[in-house]
Amino acid sequence: MIRHPAFTVDPWSIIESELDLGILATTESLFALSNGHLGMRGNLDEGEPHGLPGTYLNSVYELRPLPYAEAGYGYPESGQTVVNVTNGKLIRLLVDAEPFDVRYGQLLSHRRELDLRAGVLRREVRWRSPSGAQVRVSSTRMVSLVERGVAAIHYEVEALEAPVRIVVQSELVANEALPPRPAEDPRVSAILEQPLVGEESLAWAGGGMLVHRVRRSGLLLAAAMEHGLDAPEGSEMSSECSADVARVTVISTLEPSKRLVLTKFLGYGWSAERSRPAIHDQARGMLQAARHTGWAGLLGAQREFLDKFWAGVDVEIDGDHEVQQAVRFSIFHVLQAGARAEGRPIAAKGLTGPGYDGHAFWDTEIYVLGLLGHSRPESVADALRWRHSTLPLARDRARQLGFSGAAFPWRTINGEECSAYWPAGTAAFHIGADIAYAVERYVRATGDQKFEEEIGLELLVETARLWHSIGHRHDGTFRIDGVTGPDEYSAVADNNVYTNLMAQLNLAVAAQACARHPDKAAALGVLDGETASWLDAARDMYIPFDQDLGVHPQAEGFTDHEVWDFARTHAGQYPLMLHFPYFDLYRKQVVKQADLVLAMYLRGDMFTTEQMVRNFDYYERITVRDSSLSACVQAVVAAETGHLELAYDYVGESSLLDLADLEHDTRDGLHVAALAGAWVALVEGLGGVRVEESRLVLRPRLPDTLRGLRFRLLYRGQRLQVEVRAGEARYRLLDGDGLSVWHYDTEVPLKSGMDERREIPPMELRTAPAQPMGRAPRSRRRRHRG
Amino acid sequence: MIRHPAFTVDPWSIIESELDLGILATTESLFALSNGHLGMRGNLDEGEPHGLPGTYLNSVYELRPLPYAEAGYGYPESGQTVVNVTNGKLIRLLVDAEPFDVRYGQLLSHRRELDLRAGVLRREVRWRSPSGAQVRVSSTRMVSLVERGVAAIHYEVEALEAPVRIVVQSELVANEALPPRPAEDPRVSAILEQPLVGEESLAWAGGGMLVHRVRRSGLLLAAAMEHGLDAPEGSEMSSECSADVARVTVISTLEPSKRLVLTKFLGYGWSAERSRPAIHDQARGMLQAARHTGWAGLLGAQREFLDKFWAGVDVEIDGDHEVQQAVRFSIFHVLQAGARAEGRPIAAKGLTGPGYDGHAFWDTEIYVLGLLGHSRPESVADALRWRHSTLPLARDRARQLGFSGAAFPWRTINGEECSAYWPAGTAAFHIGADIAYAVERYVRATGDQKFEEEIGLELLVETARLWHSIGHRHDGTFRIDGVTGPDEYSAVADNNVYTNLMAQLNLAVAAQACARHPDKAAALGVLDGETASWLDAARDMYIPFDQDLGVHPQAEGFTDHEVWDFARTHAGQYPLMLHFPYFDLYRKQVVKQADLVLAMYLRGDMFTTEQMVRNFDYYERITVRDSSLSACVQAVVAAETGHLELAYDYVGESSLLDLADLEHDTRDGLHVAALAGAWVALVEGLGGVRVEESRLVLRPRLPDTLRGLRFRLLYRGQRLQVEVRAGEARYRLLDGDGLSVWHYDTEVPLKSGMDERREIPPMELRTAPAQPMGRAPRSRRRRHRG
């Protein structure tokens, strides 16, 4: 997107200065507003044209049967899919009886701006109607980060040259017609037509409300609106409603340069448990509170929330405006996805679109919670509390599959498995270890022992139990056969290195946590012998290694397989999964996304430097990055192995993934984990940030392309700023009682407000390995020097 | 079934002397009549009660969409499923205005007999109506083996004690309502309601006809009937028809001991290409020819056909009446499945039921064509001609998957892949080598060089090309990674020994056949370098071997996997696939059906005796026989490795599979490959018959349980009889110019009509290995001695 002439680069905003209807759906995703509970795509106020209308409430889903031409034991029978709930964004406008629609008449100017500090979407348009009337329409839309059920829109119409008759219709609309979706791409979610059943419809002076039930899942939801109006005398306001529409209409005549200002307050509520009257009252109550706060009050609170957030997490880049903008855009959207999810999942697309059916996957734990852990740790605790709340379902699933402990779903909204293709779903048991990893990382970074005891321990114990029952002993080793690792171009292999290393960590940290909380462990039925058996399994975990090549095979036997014929694969055949059968992808050496390289990022302690270098070199040549989850991990390991320019190229790719629509599917929603990956690439890659045991370690290194990198992060409740320049790092504790960090191998004690400078040790730079033909990342060095 | 008190053992018949409605569907399969083109389940004449009504025409199918909750490249979008065509078996009867229905009134006696020499199903019933009228109803039903579109029924009603008023309604009925089927079992076919669309409906004096089109596949089919009537004076006959029914009604009054005899002739025709009038004429023409031949003529021709067949294939067992009956039953049904398929597939269930959607699989080539090759070789040539006719589709499929040559479908009716689960479908590429094996075996056993040149060579070449493109070279070996072997409790593994050995043979025999037919090979575009590369691949084929255990792993790494916990698996959890996820089955050592053991049966030349013994012992302990294809192969290898009593137990299991309904699914149709397996177990197992290069080798050996075994077989157009007694084998050439066979390692020249006796060398008998708990075959020795 950023390369589109309609976009200009701004460090704190995404600005669109021309409307291109061909990329409308993509911009709706980019301009989406959300707080993790309520999400609105960046649809035009007047509803049409649209790419894909979308308003979402976290975990409001419909059930859909999962069909199998050939069924099998343990296949989930029903899936969940996110539904487009009641649209409260809609404000239609008639100008001298002609509908305001950018496809007709003449769009004299257009500007949209997503303001990353204000947390609003602004739009300003000048339009001439087919009959010649001219108006300026401006709107500001926000989804409150403070009041999670509240959104608001400030909508203004001004007559420009001559008096115009204005009709504004502000609506709530349920069951919007959605455009048909191409069925070929398995990543695109199913369509569900008319999923909402009207339960209550109400209009009052200046407002209205709709209560609906989702047809099969039975969830109840309510949307309510109230309006403030500032309009010339003689204006009229009226309200009406039917089952699927509530409408407030304002009629006014505007003299030139006169304005009509409508402020729309929205309140949303839903529940699986509570009654219709309770939901009704909830939405209405939130609405009244929002109106009481008022537009200015909401705006102020939003800014305050964001100022505090940015003060703890901002990343500044000296030498690359594009990436500067992109990384802030990325962090902002990760915040939007996770800020107020509170006991609900953080989905792969956040609340920005219906992609992946609105499901949450393992990458929330591995990618998203890393960034949130250093910027908004309470959201990490919330996300893991959600996993914890689904433990009964995960235990049932483990039992159904014949295992002990808990088997978390590969993809889900409500905690039940929705994956209809088990080799790339259920078999990817690493999800359990990923959750355990996130628990351990959160506790290390916050020291939150209360969380560990109340929530974390049970997650660690139940996932450790799963591993112990999935693996088996053979020839003195502990093996995990027939599972699927992160790379989706392999499946159902023995001893996937990523899985085994993550399971090893899971088993070990579960045992250690039990030792820290013996009473709680006993309450969970953990016996001494059990933790000892976990430690034995961890100690004996089998990690295959190819002695001939001197590299780790991604899984046992992987390096014996044929290497994919990249020379005969042309650009139009990517992503490969849409042009080649899984059969052929699985049995050849071709990697969709970092797998062994991901293991090196997360379990770097288990690899020698030489192994890191050889492995990275080997996998780089066969990794095609058909997944958005890959580039950021490659950035980290490239940085660690002395390929700083390549690392920075991957920083570019991961941070521009959605802004430049690199995967051509941003229309269906943003890639939240990849957005977090932009931060991972910069802060954990170039910044070299790691939490090792209870140490915050930094091994910063800067490519020549950049003049400087400055970032802030939270660690154990204190705010740290790190500034990296050529050959030097400067550490500053922004607030807190004092903290030691490790700069490479040396301890750096920090006191609040004082700078500590340290030299960056010289790094052995290596010649970057070649990627598969045509799959090299775009060079940022060339961009800057060219 | 045979253990049911209603069944008595007879060497040449299956006799049911009591009607048990609880097993009605099963008996309908057992009593099915077919010629491979037209099949009729053994439904009662009056249509109800029924287990499952069924009339089938080979390759008359409906299309059904194959649904995928998560789609993927190369997944077939549409499947084929056999349809129940127009039912011509139906003859309803009213006795004094009360419908003849065995559920009402009183069944005074009941007898059904499937006569394996006459090739008819006889039924004789005495019935008292609810109002007390008594009749004897007897019917004889045949599906002609001589006229493949023709069936006939001889139907007789006799008044027993008092005069009765009789109404006989003889019908053609399309779109019969089928009972709902349980959806849980993936092996049960889909229901298709009302698949036939009426095109023409016609009635004439004494006859009628229905022409229908299958709704989505568009195939046209016609069924026509004519009747002969022998009834007391005053009887009336009338005809009528509507879209889905044609009916001939006879009204008569029978005095005691007087009879009404109705002879129903049926003609069936279908086509994918020809017009409605052409199909109409075809069915009508066949019908007239049948009427011309007459009932007695049809019966006589049927007997003549079967006498000739049995003279070449009969198996006699001295010492086990049950198996004697069962093996003839098995051979008869294999004949019925394959006799007149002529250019169409031989389905897994033949034409006896809708199981597996009426699809043909690889086991036709490996199991069924072996028996037919030594009894009715023209049917083998036909079956392979059908495969040859689907080569264009198989080439397209290979191209779609990215390979050279031809990729035959895992399951199909019309030649297009219908498998919706690729790990156990498309990935089982051994189907190609199985076809090649069948070609090679047919040519060896018949010497039919014309067939090899015209049909066989292209099949060999295209399958060899497939292997060459699927495999790859690594470390001086040729590997085949990521494929599925015969065992359906494993999938997508590297270097499956069965697959690699069969591919090796395929590559080698393709190259040899090209050398025999250089002109035809050149016409197929085969270059010298190409055959040389096949021979190289065959020479370097990688066959994994576990040095520590001294056994072949079924596939690479198999013996490193956890052994299934048989001790904790109870009887109700078999078949395992209905109670455990594929995930867990695939990654553990548990074998559904002979895989490595099947390799030892078909490629015995590639194993030392010690390997055979150790491998059999190893796999016996982990093979659960949840597939009907396993016991016969285990019988063969048990016999070869000195476990003669165990071999005979498996003979018992394989021959009784359907008669005793061992898999509890005979209701859906017979297991044709397993029926052939009964012959395989006896003749290739105990009889030790093999064709090695161009030698017919026999290594007979008899368990103590049996006194003798005598069998006949065709080889290169000559008929051989082999009689095995304790310590001795007697060979006789029944007709032909003379033939040498090999008795173990010595040549035995045979001349027509003369006996040659040879001593059977003593065999090292071994202690039989244990099967998994509860999975031992039923002991036949104990049965005999107990």
Contacts between the chains, C-beta under 8 A, distances in Angstrom:
chain1	res1	chain2	res2	distance
A	66	B	69	3.9
A	67	B	67	3.5
A	67	B	68	7.1
A	67	B	69	5.7
A	68	B	67	7.1
A	68	B	68	7.8
A	68	B	69	6.9
A	68	B	420	7.5
A	69	B	66	3.9
A	69	B	67	5.6
A	69	B	68	6.9
A	69	B	79	6.7
A	69	B	420	3.2
A	69	B	421	7.5
A	70	B	186	4.9
A	70	B	419	7.5
A	70	B	420	4.8
A	70	B	421	4.3
A	71	B	183	7.1
A	71	B	184	7.0
A	71	B	186	5.1
A	72	B	186	6.5
A	72	B	421	7.5
A	72	B	577	7.3
A	72	B	581	7.1
A	72	B	582	5.7
A	73	B	577	6.5
A	73	B	578	6.0
A	73	B	579	6.2
A	73	B	580	6.0
A	73	B	581	5.4
A	73	B	582	7.5
A	74	B	580	7.8
A	74	B	581	4.0
A	74	B	583	7.6
A	79	B	69	6.7
A	183	B	71	7.2
A	184	B	71	7.1
A	186	B	70	4.9
A	186	B	71	5.0
A	186	B	72	6.5
A	401	B	581	5.4
A	401	B	583	6.9
A	401	B	584	6.7
A	402	B	580	6.1
A	402	B	581	7.3
A	402	B	584	5.6
A	419	B	70	7.5
A	420	B	68	7.5
A	420	B	69	3.1
A	420	B	70	4.8
A	421	B	69	7.5
A	421	B	70	4.3
A	421	B	72	7.4
A	422	B	581	7.1
A	422	B	582	6.7
A	422	B	583	5.9
A	423	B	423	6.8
A	423	B	492	7.9
A	426	B	581	7.1
A	426	B	583	5.9
A	427	B	583	5.3
A	472	B	561	7.9
A	472	B	562	3.8
A	474	B	560	5.7
A	474	B	561	7.9
A	474	B	562	7.3
A	475	B	560	7.8
A	479	B	560	6.8
A	479	B	562	7.8
A	481	B	560	7.5
A	481	B	561	5.2
A	481	B	562	6.8
A	481	B	587	4.3
A	481	B	588	7.6
A	482	B	561	7.5
A	482	B	583	6.7
A	482	B	584	8.0
A	482	B	586	5.5
A	482	B	587	2.5
A	482	B	588	7.8
A	483	B	587	7.6
A	491	B	492	7.6
A	492	B	423	7.9
A	492	B	491	7.6
A	492	B	492	6.1
A	492	B	583	7.7
A	492	B	586	6.5
A	492	B	587	7.4
A	494	B	557	5.7
A	494	B	560	7.1
A	494	B	561	7.5
A	494	B	587	7.5
A	556	B	557	6.5
A	557	B	494	5.8
A	557	B	556	6.5
A	557	B	557	6.4
A	560	B	474	5.7
A	560	B	475	7.8
A	560	B	479	6.8
A	560	B	481	7.4
A	560	B	494	7.1
A	561	B	472	7.9
A	561	B	474	7.9
A	561	B	481	5.2
A	561	B	482	7.6
A	561	B	494	7.5
A	562	B	472	3.8
A	562	B	474	7.3
A	562	B	479	7.8
A	562	B	481	6.8
A	577	B	72	7.2
A	577	B	73	6.4
A	578	B	73	6.0
A	579	B	73	6.2
A	580	B	73	6.0
A	580	B	74	7.8
A	580	B	402	6.0
A	581	B	72	7.1
A	581	B	73	5.4
A	581	B	74	4.0
A	581	B	401	5.4
A	581	B	402	7.3
A	581	B	422	7.1
A	581	B	426	7.1
A	582	B	72	5.6
A	582	B	73	7.5
A	582	B	422	6.7
A	583	B	74	7.6
A	583	B	401	6.9
A	583	B	422	5.9
A	583	B	426	5.9
A	583	B	427	5.3
A	583	B	482	6.8
A	583	B	492	7.7
A	584	B	401	6.7
A	584	B	402	5.6
A	584	B	482	8.0
A	586	B	482	5.5
A	586	B	492	6.4
A	587	B	481	4.3
A	587	B	482	2.5
A	587	B	483	7.6
A	587	B	492	7.4
A	587	B	494	7.6
A	588	B	481	7.6
A	588	B	482	7.8
